[in-house]
Amino acid sequence: MKKWIILGIVVILLTIVGSSSMYEVREDQYACVFRFSEIVDTQETAGLHFKIPFVDSVKYFPKATMLYDIPPSEVLTLDKQNMTVDCYILWSISDPQQFYRAVGNTNEAEERLNAITYSVLKRSMGTLAQADIINMEDGGERNEIYEGIATSVDSQTKVYGIHVEDVKIKQFDLPESNLNAVYERMISERNQMAAGYTADGSKKATLKRNEVDQTVNIMISNAEAEAAKLVAEGEAEYMKLLADAYGTQEKKDFYEFMLALDALEQSLTGQEKTVILDADSELGKILMGAANAG
C-alpha cells in the first residue's frame, strides 16, 4: 500500500514538472522566456515549446498589427492658426525583447506613440498654411504628407522595438473661434470664383452673338445682292421682250391688239357685259372694222 502511495506521488510530481516545463505559443503571439527577471529566450513560432520548470516564466506580447486611435490634439499652422487634428496609428511590436525593456506593455507604448506622433504632427503642420490644409484636394499630396509623418514616427519608435506601419489623419477641424472667419473667407472665395465664371460666360456669349450677327448680316447682304441681280435680269428680259414685240410695225400692231383684247377681257367680269368704246379708239376701230367686214 505504501508503495502505491509513493508511486502516485511520483506520478503527480512528474505531471506537475512536465506541465511546468512546457508552454504554448499562438500564431499572433511572441513568447519571452524569463529566468530570474532576465529574458533568456524569445519564441515567435507557433506550437509547443519547453523551458526549465519552476525557474523560467513566460510573458506573451501581441504579434498582430494594432490600431491606436490618438485623442484629437491642437497644432499650430505656418500662419499661426490653430487646428485640431484627429488621427490613428497602425503599429506592431518588431522586437519583443527591446519592447519589454523599453516600455514593458502596450499601454505605456501607446503613451509614447501619442507623444511622438503629436510632436511630428506639430512639426509637419507647422510647415503648411491653414488655407492650404483646408483647400487641399490633391489626394497624392495628402498621401505624401501622411507617408512623411508615418516615416518620421517609425524612425523614432524603433528604439522601443515598435514598428509604425501607418499614420492616418481622419480629419482636420477648426477651433470654434476660427470657424466663422474661415467659412466667411471660403464663401468670399467661392463668390469670386462664381463672378469670374459669370464674367467669362458673358464675354463668350457676347463674342458668339457678334459672330452670329456678322454671319446674319453677310447672309442678308448676299441675299439682297442676289435679289437685285435677279431683278436686273428680269428687267433685261422684259426689255428684250418689248424690243421683240415692237421690232416691226406688224408686231407692234399685233401686240397692241393683244393688249387691247386683254383689257377688254378684264372689263367683262361680273354680271355687266356691256362695254362702251370710243369709235376713235384703236379697239373700237378694230371691232367696228370687223363688224363692217361682216
C-alpha positions in Angstrom: 0.0 0.0 0.0 2.8 2.4 0.9 4.5 1.5 -2.4 1.4 2.6 -4.4 1.2 5.8 -2.5 4.8 6.7 -3.2 4.2 5.8 -6.9 1.1 8.1 -7.1 3.1 10.9 -5.5 5.9 10.4 -8.1 3.4 10.4 -10.9 1.8 13.6 -9.6 5.2 15.3 -9.2 6.2 14.2 -12.7 3.0 15.6 -14.1 3.5 18.9 -12.4 7.1 19.1 -13.5 6.2 18.1 -17.1 3.4 20.7 -17.4 5.5 23.5 -15.9 8.3 22.7 -18.4 6.1 23.3 -21.5 4.4 26.4 -22.9 2.3 27.1 -26.0 2.7 29.9 -28.5 -0.1 31.0 -30.8 0.2 32.4 -34.3 -0.5 36.0 -33.2 1.9 36.0 -30.2 5.5 36.5 -29.2 6.6 34.5 -26.1 9.5 35.7 -24.0 11.1 33.3 -21.5 12.3 34.9 -18.3 14.8 33.5 -15.9 15.4 35.5 -12.7 13.8 38.5 -14.3 16.0 38.4 -17.4 14.9 37.4 -20.9 16.7 34.3 -21.9 14.7 33.3 -25.0 12.1 34.6 -27.4 9.8 32.4 -29.5 7.5 33.6 -32.3 6.9 30.1 -33.9 3.5 28.8 -33.1 3.4 25.5 -31.3 4.6 23.7 -28.1 8.0 24.8 -26.5 10.0 23.8 -23.4 11.5 25.7 -20.5 13.1 25.0 -17.2 10.3 24.2 -14.7 9.9 26.4 -11.6 12.7 28.6 -12.8 11.6 30.0 -16.1 8.4 32.1 -16.7 6.8 33.1 -19.9 5.3 36.5 -20.9 3.3 37.0 -24.1 3.2 40.0 -26.4 0.9 40.5 -29.4 2.4 40.0 -32.8 -0.5 41.3 -34.9 -0.9 44.9 -36.1 -2.7 47.1 -33.6 -4.7 50.2 -34.0 -4.3 53.1 -31.6 -6.8 56.0 -32.0 -5.0 59.1 -30.8 -7.1 61.7 -28.9 -7.6 64.8 -31.0 -5.0 67.5 -30.4 -4.3 71.1 -31.5 -1.5 72.1 -33.7 -0.3 75.5 -35.0 0.0 76.1 -38.7 2.6 78.1 -40.6 0.4 81.2 -40.4 0.0 80.8 -36.7 -3.6 79.4 -36.8 -4.9 76.7 -34.5 -6.2 73.4 -36.0 -7.4 70.2 -34.3 -6.0 67.0 -35.8 -7.8 63.7 -35.3 -5.7 60.6 -36.4 -4.9 57.0 -35.7 -1.8 54.8 -35.9 -1.3 51.2 -37.1 1.6 49.7 -35.2 3.2 46.4 -34.2 5.9 45.1 -32.0 9.0 44.4 -34.1 11.4 43.4 -31.3 9.7 41.9 -28.2 12.8 41.9 -26.0 13.6 45.6 -26.8 9.9 46.4 -26.4 9.8 44.8 -22.9 13.0 46.6 -21.8 11.9 50.0 -23.1 8.2 50.2 -22.4 7.1 47.0 -20.8 3.4 46.9 -22.0 1.1 48.2 -24.7 -0.5 50.9 -22.5 2.9 52.5 -22.0 3.7 52.0 -25.7 0.6 53.9 -26.7 1.5 56.8 -24.4 4.9 57.0 -26.1 3.3 56.8 -29.5 0.9 59.6 -28.6 3.7 61.9 -27.6 5.9 61.1 -30.6 3.1 61.4 -33.1 1.9 64.7 -31.7 5.4 66.1 -31.9 5.7 65.0 -35.6 2.2 66.3 -36.5 3.0 69.7 -34.8 6.3 70.0 -36.8 4.7 68.8 -40.1 1.6 71.0 -39.9 3.8 73.9 -38.9 5.2 73.9 -42.5 1.7 74.4 -44.1 -0.6 77.4 -44.0 -4.2 76.8 -42.8 -5.7 77.8 -46.1 -3.5 75.2 -47.9 -4.6 72.5 -45.5 -8.3 73.4 -45.8 -8.2 73.6 -49.6 -6.0 70.5 -50.1 -7.8 68.5 -52.8 -4.9 66.6 -54.3 -5.0 63.0 -52.9 -1.4 62.4 -53.9 -0.3 65.5 -51.9 -2.1 64.3 -48.8 -0.6 60.8 -49.1 2.9 62.3 -49.3 2.2 64.2 -46.0 0.9 61.0 -44.4 3.8 59.0 -45.5 6.3 61.6 -44.3 4.6 61.6 -40.9 4.5 57.8 -40.7 8.2 57.5 -41.7 9.2 60.1 -39.1 7.2 58.5 -36.3 8.5 55.0 -37.2 12.1 56.1 -37.1 11.7 57.5 -33.6 9.9 54.4 -32.2 12.4 51.8 -33.4 14.3 52.3 -30.0 11.2 50.9 -28.3 11.0 47.8 -30.5 8.0 49.3 -32.2 7.2 49.4 -36.0 4.7 52.1 -37.1 3.1 50.9 -40.3 0.9 53.9 -41.0 -0.4 57.2 -39.6 -3.7 58.3 -41.0 -5.4 61.7 -40.4 -9.1 61.2 -40.1 -9.9 64.9 -40.3 -8.8 68.4 -39.6 -11.1 70.5 -37.5 -11.1 74.2 -36.8 -11.4 75.6 -33.3 -14.8 77.1 -32.7 -13.4 80.7 -32.7 -12.0 80.3 -36.2 -14.9 78.6 -37.9 -16.9 81.7 -38.8 -13.9 83.5 -40.2 -12.9 80.6 -42.3 -16.4 80.0 -43.5 -16.7 83.6 -44.5 -13.4 83.5 -46.3 -14.4 80.3 -48.1 -17.8 81.9 -49.1 -16.0 85.0 -50.4 -13.6 82.9 -52.4 -16.5 80.9 -53.9 -18.3 84.1 -54.8 -15.2 85.5 -56.5 -14.9 82.3 -58.5 -18.6 82.5 -59.4 -18.2 86.1 -60.5 -15.3 85.1 -62.6 -17.2 82.3 -64.3 -20.1 84.6 -64.9 -17.9 87.3 -66.5 -16.2 84.7 -68.6 -19.5 83.3 -69.7 -20.9 86.8 -70.6 -17.7 87.6 -72.6 -18.1 84.3 -74.6 -21.8 85.0 -75.1 -21.1 88.5 -76.5 -18.4 87.1 -78.8 -20.8 84.4 -80.0 -23.7 87.0 -80.6 -21.3 89.3 -82.5 -20.2 86.3 -84.6 -23.8 85.3 -85.3 -24.8 88.9 -86.1 -21.9 89.2 -88.5 -22.9 86.0 -90.2 -26.6 87.1 -90.5 -25.6 90.5 -91.9 -23.4 88.8 -94.5 -26.2 86.4 -95.4 -28.7 89.3 -95.8 -26.2 91.3 -97.9 -25.6 88.3 -100.2 -29.4 87.7 -100.4 -30.1 91.3 -101.3 -27.3 91.3 -103.9 -28.8 88.1 -105.4 -32.3 89.6 -105.4 -31.0 92.8 -107.1 -29.3 90.6 -109.7 -32.5 88.7 -110.4 -34.5 91.9 -110.7 -31.9 93.3 -113.1 -32.0 90.1 -115.1 -35.9 90.2 -115.2 -35.9 93.8 -116.3 -33.4 93.0 -119.0 -35.6 90.1 -120.2 -38.7 92.4 -120.1 -36.9 95.0 -122.2 -35.9 92.3 -124.6 -39.5 91.0 -124.9 -40.6 94.6 -125.5 -38.0 95.0 -128.1 -39.0 91.8 -129.8 -42.7 92.8 -129.7 -42.1 96.2 -131.3 -39.4 95.1 -133.7 -41.7 95.7 -136.8 -44.9 97.6 -137.4 -46.9 94.4 -137.8 -45.6 93.1 -134.4 -46.3 96.4 -132.8 -49.9 96.4 -134.1 -50.4 92.8 -133.1 -49.0 93.4 -129.6 -51.2 96.4 -129.1 -54.2 94.4 -130.3 -53.5 91.6 -127.8 -53.1 94.1 -125.0 -56.5 95.6 -126.0 -58.1 92.2 -126.0 -56.7 91.5 -122.6 -58.0 94.8 -121.3 -61.4 94.0 -122.8 -61.4 90.6 -121.2 -60.6 92.1 -117.8 -63.5 94.6 -118.2 -66.1 91.9 -119.0 -66.2 90.4 -115.5 -69.3 90.1 -113.3 -72.9 90.4 -114.4 -72.3 93.5 -116.6 -71.4 92.6 -120.2 -71.8 96.0 -121.8 -68.7 97.9 -122.9 -68.7 101.5 -124.2 -65.9 102.2 -126.6 -64.9 105.4 -128.3 -65.2 105.0 -132.1 -61.8 106.7 -132.4 -60.1 104.2 -130.1 -57.9 101.5 -131.6 -60.0 98.7 -130.1 -63.2 100.4 -131.3 -61.8 100.8 -134.8 -60.8 97.1 -134.9 -64.2 95.9 -133.7 -66.1 98.3 -135.9 -63.9 97.3 -138.8 -64.7 93.6 -138.1 -68.4 94.4 -138.0 -68.4 96.3 -141.3 -66.5 93.5 -142.9 -69.1 91.1 -141.8 
